[in-house]
Amino acid sequence: MGARTGEAVAIMPSGDPEAESSLDQAASVFLGLRPRLFGIAYRMLGSSADAEDIVQEVWVRWQATDRTAVLDPAAFLATATTRLAINVAQSARKRRETYIGPWLPEPVDTSADPEAGAERGEELELAVMLLLERLSPTERAAYVLRESFDYPYGQIAAILKMSEPNTRQLVSRARKRIAAERRTPVSSAAHRRLLTAFLAAAQTGDLAVLEELFAADVSNYSDGGGAVRGASRIPVFGRTRVAKFMKAFAPRFWPGTTIDWVEANGRPGVLISHGDTVTAFVTISASARGIEQILWVMNPAKLAGVSPGPVR
């Protein structure tokens, strides 16, 4: 994502020096806020491509707005982004009903911006974003604006066109739903150690080591979007079943692969390539109980947002 949040915006010269100066100023304001706008849209949708579309639409609207009447550009742009994201999220929920196999969020590179434009980056992990999918679009917007960006309740209420008490209730309900299904994650260093150990055991199909690494109710999700033959179209659950699945998967998948470490969504992950082609992004979620989830993003359309680079 690092490159995307800094993309230039297209400014069409008008021939009017005063108008061009105003548009230059508008572009400067917009570019300063762009990482945050992308961060809101991405957390709402789990898709960097959809988030980019929304940010570009907001830029078009910003150009066409009477900016002399806008008292708070940051609030105006955040409101436009959030409302557009809610609309897209509502249609995306319907599209995902026909998605082939498990749907996972699209990973984004956070090596340059670990928090992806937010006050706090905790809600950026893929496992958490997967939980956010269970919220309604409005619940998700309220939760994201409060938990990731620390917006005051009054401003969230104005963005969502709700009363402040209802907004507080919405955020509280969303927090409880997320907390009920989320275990305290391990540190980034422990996360990387567990992922390293998992990769070594997965490549050899070592059942004993895999079972030792896994929590009892570990889950394995593979998102191929129907475009990848090797991606499982159903999730696999449970320590023994997931370990056996990895053992059966190993001889078909791992020979001839290379692994590159990346930082995606604020956590270490790996890109797996066959030759010059990246075929999967893999990460885990883990707690004190061990590896809770293994997440494989294999849909080619979702692999453009991460690339090999330094990992903290």
Phi, psi and omega per residue, in radians:
M1 nan -0.408 -3.035
G2 -0.832 -0.804 -3.118
A3 -1.218 -0.587 -3.046
R4 -1.216 -0.678 -3.093
T5 -1.186 -0.261 3.141
G6 -1.864 0.186 -3.108
E7 -1.074 2.527 3.088
A8 -1.292 2.746 3.051
V9 -1.818 2.595 -3.095
A10 -1.429 2.164 3.113
I11 -2.028 2.105 -3.135
M12 -1.597 2.099 -3.134
P13 -1.099 2.440 -3.102
S14 -1.813 -0.269 -3.057
G15 1.527 -0.195 3.119
D16 -1.776 1.936 -3.077
P17 -0.975 -0.710 -3.119
E18 -1.158 -0.734 3.136
A19 -1.161 -0.685 -3.137
E20 -1.168 -0.646 3.090
S21 -1.114 -0.734 3.111
S22 -1.104 -0.703 -3.128
L23 -1.236 -0.620 3.057
D24 -1.065 -0.731 3.121
Q25 -1.137 -0.717 3.112
A26 -1.079 -0.716 3.136
A27 -1.160 -0.679 3.129
S28 -1.095 -0.768 3.100
V29 -1.090 -0.809 -3.080
F30 -1.110 -0.794 -3.121
L31 -1.116 -0.586 3.090
G32 -1.137 -0.541 -3.113
L33 -1.689 -0.144 -3.006
R34 -0.988 -0.772 3.117
P35 -0.994 -0.703 3.129
R36 -1.180 -0.744 3.140
L37 -1.082 -0.763 3.081
F38 -1.083 -0.747 -3.127
G39 -1.054 -0.714 3.099
I40 -1.110 -0.880 -3.077
A41 -1.131 -0.702 -3.130
Y42 -1.141 -0.770 3.130
R43 -1.139 -0.497 3.117
M44 -1.309 -0.515 -2.951
L45 -2.060 -0.387 -3.094
G46 1.200 0.310 -3.130
S47 -2.398 2.083 3.127
S48 -1.224 -0.556 3.120
A49 -1.134 -0.801 3.107
D50 -1.147 -0.662 3.121
A51 -1.111 -0.719 3.097
E52 -1.077 -0.724 3.124
D53 -1.055 -0.729 -3.139
I54 -1.152 -0.775 3.141
V55 -1.056 -0.710 3.117
Q56 -1.158 -0.674 3.098
E57 -1.128 -0.685 3.102
V58 -1.120 -0.673 3.091
W59 -1.092 -0.741 3.111
V60 -1.062 -0.753 3.137
R61 -1.161 -0.662 3.137
W62 -1.107 -0.693 3.098
Q63 -1.092 -0.667 -3.047
A64 -1.486 -0.116 -3.079
T65 -1.408 2.569 2.968
D66 -1.307 1.608 -2.991
R67 -1.262 -0.281 3.085
T68 -1.191 -0.340 -3.137
A69 -1.636 -0.045 -3.105
V70 -1.632 1.968 -3.104
L71 -1.354 -0.569 -3.075
D72 -2.334 1.598 -3.107
P73 -0.988 -0.684 -3.123
A74 -1.082 -0.745 3.125
A75 -1.177 -0.725 3.134
F76 -1.047 -0.821 -3.080
L77 -1.234 -0.673 3.092
A78 -1.132 -0.674 3.120
T79 -1.128 -0.812 3.135
A80 -1.069 -0.750 -3.136
T81 -1.109 -0.812 -3.097
T82 -1.120 -0.784 -3.111
R83 -1.147 -0.704 3.060
L84 -1.107 -0.725 -3.133
A85 -1.113 -0.663 3.088
I86 -1.071 -0.763 3.127
N87 -1.088 -0.763 3.137
V88 -1.176 -0.680 -3.141
A89 -1.081 -0.653 3.133
Q90 -1.114 -0.719 3.104
S91 -1.299 -0.571 3.141
A92 -1.138 -0.619 3.106
R93 -1.041 -0.663 3.119
K94 -1.230 -0.711 -3.140
R95 -1.102 -0.634 -3.072
R96 -1.267 -0.258 3.063
E97 -1.141 -0.427 -3.140
T98 -1.879 0.121 3.128
Y99 -1.156 2.417 -3.093
I100 -1.465 2.033 -3.133
G101 1.412 -3.082 3.123
P102 -1.086 2.490 3.049
W103 -1.772 2.260 3.065
L104 -2.128 2.641 3.069
P105 -1.060 2.697 3.102
E106 -1.406 2.115 -3.127
P107 -1.181 2.569 3.082
V108 -2.247 2.578 -3.135
D109 -1.235 2.135 3.097
T110 -2.077 0.391 -3.126
S111 -1.124 -0.592 3.141
A112 -1.548 -0.539 -3.101
D113 -2.371 1.512 -3.043
P114 -1.014 -0.463 -3.107
E115 -1.772 0.017 3.073
A116 0.891 0.967 3.019
G117 1.350 0.116 -3.051
A118 -1.856 2.952 3.001
E119 -1.234 -0.638 -3.128
R120 -2.346 2.495 -3.060
G121 -1.829 0.039 -3.017
E122 -1.055 -0.601 -3.051
E123 -1.420 0.198 -3.091
L124 -1.627 -0.284 -3.110
E125 -1.020 2.506 -3.099
L126 -1.003 -0.701 -3.118
A127 -1.098 -0.659 3.122
V128 -1.253 -0.717 3.118
M129 -1.097 -0.538 3.073
L130 -1.162 -0.658 3.065
L131 -1.171 -0.620 3.139
L132 -1.091 -0.437 3.110
E133 -1.072 -0.372 -3.102
R134 -1.439 -0.168 3.089
L135 -1.508 2.706 2.998
S136 -1.200 2.767 3.138
P137 -0.968 -0.674 3.138
T138 -1.229 -0.729 3.055
E139 -1.037 -0.764 -3.102
R140 -1.114 -0.723 3.131
A141 -1.088 -0.808 -3.135
A142 -1.080 -0.758 -3.118
Y143 -1.140 -0.809 -3.112
V144 -1.105 -0.817 -3.110
L145 -1.094 -0.642 -3.123
R146 -1.414 -0.877 -2.989
E147 -1.366 -0.642 -3.101
S148 -1.644 -0.571 -3.003
F149 -2.028 -0.053 3.032
D150 1.000 0.638 3.058
Y151 -1.215 2.481 3.061
P152 -1.168 2.663 -3.075
Y153 -1.042 -0.632 3.136
G154 -1.070 -0.696 -3.138
Q155 -1.257 -0.673 3.083
I156 -1.078 -0.723 3.123
A157 -1.046 -0.734 3.135
A158 -1.151 -0.715 3.128
I159 -1.086 -0.745 -3.064
L160 -1.552 -0.059 -3.104
K161 1.012 0.862 3.120
M162 -2.257 2.910 3.016
S163 -1.311 2.726 3.140
E164 -1.125 -0.723 3.086
P165 -1.033 -0.723 3.107
N166 -1.140 -0.619 3.111
T167 -1.146 -0.767 3.103
R168 -1.050 -0.719 3.134
Q169 -1.137 -0.685 3.139
L170 -1.105 -0.797 3.132
V171 -1.137 -0.747 3.135
S172 -1.062 -0.767 3.133
R173 -1.113 -0.733 3.123
A174 -1.131 -0.739 3.100
R175 -0.998 -0.796 -3.101
K176 -1.114 -0.698 -3.141
R177 -1.151 -0.711 3.122
I178 -1.213 -0.803 -3.098
A179 -1.094 -0.559 -3.112
A180 -1.148 -0.422 -3.059
E181 -2.031 0.040 -3.084
R182 -2.013 2.175 3.066
R183 -1.638 2.682 -3.109
T184 -1.040 2.128 -3.088
P185 -1.305 2.722 3.060
V186 -1.324 2.957 3.091
S187 -1.155 2.880 3.111
S188 -1.073 -0.640 3.135
A189 -1.150 -0.770 3.114
A190 -1.174 -0.648 3.083
H191 -1.004 -0.818 -3.130
R192 -1.149 -0.693 3.113
R193 -1.083 -0.759 3.136
L194 -1.160 -0.706 3.126
L195 -1.160 -0.678 3.085
T196 -1.071 -0.817 -3.135
A197 -1.134 -0.685 3.110
F198 -1.083 -0.811 -3.117
L199 -1.054 -0.738 3.135
A200 -1.102 -0.779 -3.122
A201 -1.250 -0.630 -3.133
A202 -1.143 -0.663 -3.112
Q203 -1.177 -0.534 3.134
T204 -1.713 -0.149 -3.119
G205 1.196 0.616 -3.099
D206 -1.377 1.739 -3.062
L207 -1.059 -0.776 -3.067
A208 -1.090 -0.783 -3.136
V209 -1.183 -0.738 3.138
L210 -1.038 -0.823 -3.129
E211 -1.114 -0.577 3.118
E212 -1.203 -0.559 -3.124
L213 -1.358 -0.463 -2.979
F214 -1.503 2.539 2.870
A215 -1.223 2.781 -3.056
A216 -1.032 -0.653 -3.082
D217 -1.867 0.577 3.134
V218 -0.934 2.589 3.100
S219 -2.217 2.619 -3.137
N220 -2.214 2.117 -3.135
Y221 -2.090 2.318 3.103
S222 -2.156 2.071 3.134
D223 -1.819 1.774 3.064
G224 -1.900 -0.169 3.113
G225 1.048 0.357 -3.112
G226 1.389 0.012 -3.071
A227 -1.768 -0.125 -3.058
V228 -2.179 2.108 -3.064
R229 -1.148 -0.592 -3.059
G230 -1.410 -0.135 -3.089
A231 -1.418 2.274 3.099
S232 -1.190 2.356 -3.118
R233 -1.561 -0.019 3.063
I234 -2.306 2.513 3.079
P235 -1.149 2.718 3.083
V236 -2.056 2.336 -3.049
F237 -2.187 2.576 3.029
G238 1.695 2.473 -3.042
R239 -0.943 -0.910 -3.058
T240 -1.215 -0.745 -3.110
R241 -1.149 -0.737 3.139
V242 -1.163 -0.719 3.123
A243 -1.071 -0.759 3.125
K244 -1.166 -0.639 3.092
F245 -1.094 -0.754 3.125
M246 -1.113 -0.678 3.126
K247 -1.126 -0.740 3.128
A248 -1.219 -0.558 -3.094
F249 -1.290 -0.542 -2.967
A250 -0.971 -0.914 -3.049
P251 -1.145 -0.423 -3.118
R252 -1.500 -0.496 -2.963
F253 -1.798 -0.755 -2.912
W254 -1.403 -0.559 -3.104
P255 -0.983 2.313 3.100
G256 1.404 0.174 -3.120
T257 -1.639 2.751 2.975
T258 -2.162 2.674 -3.075
I259 -2.139 2.294 3.067
D260 -2.163 2.262 3.103
W261 -1.381 2.472 3.122
V262 -2.415 2.852 2.951
E263 -1.922 2.005 -3.108
A264 -2.291 2.336 3.130
N265 0.949 0.619 3.049
G266 1.389 0.102 -3.100
R267 -2.380 2.685 3.053
P268 -1.131 2.494 3.039
G269 -2.612 -3.140 3.128
V270 -2.324 2.549 2.953
L271 -1.762 2.308 3.124
I272 -1.933 2.237 -3.097
S273 -2.117 2.544 2.932
H274 -1.937 1.892 -3.019
G275 1.164 -2.251 -3.130
D276 -1.634 0.080 -3.054
T277 -1.855 2.139 3.035
V278 -1.278 2.179 -3.073
T279 -1.957 -0.253 -3.130
A280 -2.832 2.604 2.889
F281 -1.983 2.319 -3.105
V282 -2.242 2.342 2.990
T283 -2.537 3.041 -3.140
I284 -2.306 2.846 2.815
S285 -2.036 2.472 -3.034
A286 -2.540 2.590 3.083
S287 -2.268 -2.977 3.098
A288 -1.103 -0.324 3.131
R289 -1.400 -0.255 -3.082
G290 2.116 -2.814 -3.126
I291 -1.270 2.118 -3.107
E292 -1.595 -0.673 -3.108
Q293 -2.476 2.545 2.952
I294 -2.062 2.169 -3.050
L295 -2.061 2.067 -3.134
W296 -1.946 1.971 3.018
V297 -1.709 1.924 -3.057
M298 -2.073 -0.181 3.099
N299 -1.112 2.061 -3.078
P300 -0.961 -0.529 -3.108
A301 -1.207 -0.242 -3.081
K302 -1.853 0.117 -3.029
L303 -1.795 0.028 -3.066
A304 -1.359 -0.333 -3.021
G305 -1.509 -0.014 3.112
V306 -2.244 2.543 3.128
S307 -2.581 2.691 -3.126
P308 -1.013 2.489 3.136
G309 -3.105 -3.064 -3.124
P310 -1.151 2.465 3.123
V311 -2.108 2.278 3.126
R312 -1.221 nan nan
